[in-house]
């Protein structure tokens, strides 16, 4: 879980292996800020409330990690108060070091919590969730990248609460097709793997072991293997991509029948991570959504604070998951300090 260790410093986990706090080693460089500071529309509600407290107690009791906390998601208050959470499997330490992500980096050396699938299923049952998103750190130290653990968790949830829809936002499993099939055959409803950014920016944005083409192949194989399972991916904007590159990425995704797309603003989690190149206006997010829908996506959830799992249960509602970009735009372009 979150703690007060200095960002970028090395520490030893309770399981006995070394990790780097927030994933990227401290560089000592002063943070670079976009001129004018952060727009007012990027201010998220405070993470307080009865629902928030209930979810936090539940995940603590069952020793679960959530990407909501580990990735410093700005929507944690809204989603947890709505009784939803994205549960992060296989620990809090990732074997990769993507330069946009604040999850801790290290080598877990095969460690897994064998009780996690059942603990996760009981948590979903206690929270009375109708829709749950399972995600995980990358686990390149495991022979199957954690595919069997993912599948066991999905089956445990479906056994206890068969009415709960399950989305799995998975690693790329190094492109190994049988591992993708293990997860897709587990009984889930939505299979997601994030392309994260446009082809040109894949490196340095993502870890060298990830690639644009590999993510496309994982999504394509999931759809070929189980056409009835919805496929989903996400793009961060504000890293220096152009409109033409965003549109080209949409076309690449539709060429392999990806069903759902989310678009959100990249926010620099620490001074050691990639800087923000631009803040995308809410009206632009609306325009990108229309471009996506025109290309045949079932839905494109698009907005400044949208993350890949944002209100995932509303992804097919046809209303941008309730995101009102016009209202955000009405806040104007007045800046405030980050």
Buried (B, 14 or more C-beta within 10 A) or exposed (E): EEEEBEBBEBEEBEBEBEBBBBBBBBEEEEEEBBEEBBBBBBBBBEBEBEBBEBBBEBBEEBEBBBBBBBBBBBBBBBBBBBBBBBBBBBBBBBBBBBBBBBBBBBBBEEBBBEEBBBBBBBBBBBBEBEBBBBBBBBBBBBEBBBBBBBBBBBBBBBEBBEEBBBBBBBBBBBBBBEBBBBBBEBBBBBBBBBBBBBBBBBBEBBBEBBBBEBBBBBBBBBBBBBEEBBBBBBBBBBBBBEEEBBBBBBEBBBEBBBBBBBBBBBBBBBBBBBBBBBBBBBEBBBBBBEBBBEBEBBBBBBBBBBBBBBBBBBBBEEEBBEBEBEEBBEEEEEBEEE
